[in-house]
Amino acid sequence: MTFGILTAKRIRSQVADNFGNFNIQNVTNLELADINSDKAFGTLLKYNDKLNKKTDAYIQCALLYMILIGQCRVHNQHEMTDLI
C-alpha cells in the first residue's frame, strides 16, 4: 500500500460540493494531510447548461502527492460517461 503526504486534488469540472475530511482552497482544489487506499472523499458535480444526449460527458481529476521517500507522484483519472 502506498502512503502519500502533502496531497492535493484538482478536478476539471463544475463542482457543487465536496465531502470528506480535507482543507478547501477553493471548490475545485482540495488539500489533504495524507492519503492511502483506506481514505475516501467525494465530489458532487453540477452542470447548468442544457445537455445534448447525443454526446458524452468527460471528467478529469488529478491527485498529486509525495511518498515518504520524497518522490512526487501524480494519479490522473479520466472518465467518460453517457448522458441519460
Residue pairs with C-beta under 8 A, 6 or more apart in sequence:
1 36
1 37
2 36
2 37
2 67
2 73
3 34
3 35
3 36
3 67
3 68
4 34
4 35
4 36
4 65
4 66
4 67
4 73
5 33
5 34
5 65
5 66
5 67
5 68
6 33
6 65
6 66
7 31
7 32
7 33
7 34
7 35
7 63
7 64
7 65
7 66
8 29
8 30
8 31
8 32
8 63
8 64
8 65
9 22
9 29
9 30
9 32
9 41
9 61
9 62
9 63
9 64
10 28
10 29
10 61
10 62
10 64
11 28
11 43
11 45
11 59
11 60
11 61
11 62
12 28
12 59
12 60
12 61
13 28
13 45
13 59
13 60
14 45
14 46
14 47
14 48
15 27
15 28
15 43
15 44
15 45
15 46
16 44
16 45
16 46
17 43
17 44
18 24
18 27
18 30
18 41
18 42
18 43
18 44
19 41
19 42
19 43
19 44
20 39
20 40
20 41
20 42
21 32
21 41
22 30
22 31
22 32
22 41
23 30
23 31
23 32
24 30
24 31
25 31
30 41
32 39
32 41
35 63
35 65
43 61
45 59
47 57
51 57
51 83
52 83
53 83
53 84
55 83
56 80
56 81
56 82
56 83
57 80
57 81
57 82
57 83
58 78
58 79
58 80
59 78
59 79
59 80
59 81
60 76
60 77
60 78
60 79
61 76
61 77
61 79
62 74
62 75
62 76
62 77
63 74
63 75
63 76
63 77
64 72
64 73
64 74
65 72
65 73
65 75
66 72
66 73
67 73
